[in-house]
Amino acid sequence: MVDFTLTDEQLSMREMAHDFAANEIRPVAWDYDRDATWPGEILEKAWELGLMNTHLPVEYGGAGLGTLDSCILEEEIAWGCSGIGTSLSCNGLASAPVLIAASEKLKKEYLGRLSEAPLLASFCLTEPDAGSDVSGMKTTATRKGDKWVISGSKCFITNGEYANWYTVYAKTDKDAGHRGISCFIVPRDAGVVVDKHEDKMGQRASNTATITFPEVEIPLDHLVGEENKGFKIAMTTLDRTRPGVAAMGVGVARAAMEMAVEYSKQRVQFGVPIAMHEAIQFMIADMATKVHLSRLATWNSAVLLDQGKRNTIESSHAKRFAADTAMEVTTDAVQVFGGYGFIKEYKVEKLMRDAKILQLYEGTAQIQRLVIARETLLPRRVEQPAAAAH
Ligand code: COS
């Protein structure tokens, strides 16, 4: 049966997340954006309320919520501020590879850390010369006695400056392309260096850093999954986390639409509120349709995961459509505000700047189309990565 009716539990979770976004995030979001302030206090409050690490299974101290549940929460938080939403949901990205493939020992240790205290973890895949082309990475991991030695540098790492541990992808066989990549957990105190905090166009409350591993030594058992199977772990991770990015796109687009609706009822031109003009009504109608369809695609991609099914194409549909929607709707919302939309005092411009990164991170809009094209032209069955037998 196809049914997107939310349960009473989901409705009350959504209300709680919305109240948190309205009372704790929105009142400070524009100041945090202006000053690029780290939202540490907000993250701690969210952690106390159980709005962080929602994805962690109960056995590792988490709430054990499903992907759909998490998407419902992420939409509300991003409605408050997607920069703060990105900071808040980043543990989900960093811990997905661990949940997918790590040994029980690593899961207990590192996922346990996130549920015992408001700590953060980061996902380190991207490098200066390896963005969309993951196989082009240069970071290496070499065995030395009873250690792995990690050498290299990762960029655009969300929460990088504040993370307690990192999931890091590195080449364990330099000549094997994507089949020579492995995934590791690297604790920050192993000697990780935080190099650069980026000054960004949007989502300025989120922290984005360059992270360097100067011959950092970690125990052999910190390999996540099997050696040289890291590429598939990364791809499976992104299948799982892209619905959350899509949900943030829905939240940002909805926020912009609401602002445009409110403004269009107040702003009078040619003797009537501009909401009476068909030109504006059609823009509002397109916004509403895009928000609605983005949410449906997001929920569909999430429900498939909750049913234990592969969701590669649905995840890319949702991520690409909701991110493009966020960009289009925020741009049109600025248009509804006219010249005032371009002025910072009117706040809608922040949403337009915030939306842009949704089309870039966790796979650009073009990479999503590439995945969709490949899955459509040549559907394939993909084996899921196995956990390492440490
Ligand atoms: N799940 C499981 N396995 C997958 C997979 C998926 N979703 N997608 C691909 N694979 C497997 C393939 O089946 C193939 O397996 P074999 O080694 O058995 O042949 C392998 O991975 C390589 O796949 P492919 O040939 O498609 O790899 P490409 O190098 O062409 O890269 C893209 C594919 C471009 C889709 C990938 O590199 C990508 O997603 N890039 C974007 C990275 C990204 O999102 N970065 C953001 C970082 S997080 S902010």
Residues whose N, C-alpha, C, O or C-beta is under 5 A from the ligand:
A	BS01	COS	L125 T126 G131 S132 D133 V134 S135 H178 K232 M235 T236 D239 T312 Y361 E362 G363 I367 V382 E383
